[in-house]
Amino acid sequence: MKATATANSNTALVKYWGKYDEKLILPMNGSISLTVDKLSTATTVEFSKDYRQDAIELNGKTAEGREKERIAGHLDLIRKISKSREKARVVSKNNFLTAAGLASSASGFAALTVAACDAAGLDLDKKNLSIIARQGSGSSCRSIFGGYVEWVAAKTSEKSYAKQIADENHFDVRDIAVVVEAAKRRYTTRESMQASVKTSPYYGAWLKAAGSDLESMRKAVIGKDFTLAGRTAELNSLMMHATALTTTPTILNWSAATISIMHAVQDWRAEGLECYYTIDTGAHVHILSLPGNSKEIVKRVKLIEGVTDVIENRPGKGAEIVNEHLF
Ligand code: 2P0
């Protein structure tokens, strides 16, 4: 009744922005991501009739409030599927700073899902694991798989799952995660998405763009066309942010360093150093490049004011069960 799983974070190349169903976490649009190799979570889950209540420890601290409720709610879903009432002990650790806001919910809910399902004795394939993970946090369903992954938009739970487009060995690109001094975040991602769907005059344009970007990105990944992948990812990120910026209340989480990096990437590209940026809901930036250019980009980006950390990722593997428990 005890199992441990590891899962890597993923970077959305075509982003998920907006929910059709808030409870089931069904997205308004399909998305495509790259699972990375250096931002990961390890989680041990043990169910036991001896536990009186769920006890959850994240990065050495006891989870409380909303954070605890969200994880316990996910355990409830897995208990419902496995027809069990046993409470759990959960210990989870990230190998990166959660406060840095580098998509910890993606690796976190993927690792929790895989560990908890195994500990509950459920024998599920990756598609069904992705359907469960999705209900904890949308983007986590993509981290069940390695490499390039598409999360399908659908109006029912069993049809909205993640699937692999190409594995981590198919197309070697680098995702340079650039951590910057962050601006103050006023709203959670959940609140931001919800407000965008309701109020952004560009939301319809976003959905249209996401649809054609999915096609371009699939083609780019399968054909290993870095220029098409990079251009599509950068423009898709800007479309998402145009929607976020025109939301009421406005969603602007960029800091000065975010914009400096956007300018720098454009300048480097004009010089012939091919790279593209993509930004999620915080201030941090992911720079995409081919392996041969990453060293030069890492060197240059470290010189930009406000950059606090740089992590060069390769395509990474999917979530998996491991033998070493955290307790
Ligand atoms: C993505 N993001 O595709 C998009 C791009 C952020 C911007 O998925 O409410 O933590 O738990 O489903 O997955 C981050 O949102 O949101 C996210 P919920 P999630 O990666």
Residues whose N, C-alpha, C, O or C-beta is under 5 A from the ligand:
A	BS01	2P0	A12 V14 K15 Y16 I25 S31 S105 G136 S137 G138 S139 S140 T189 R190 D280 T281
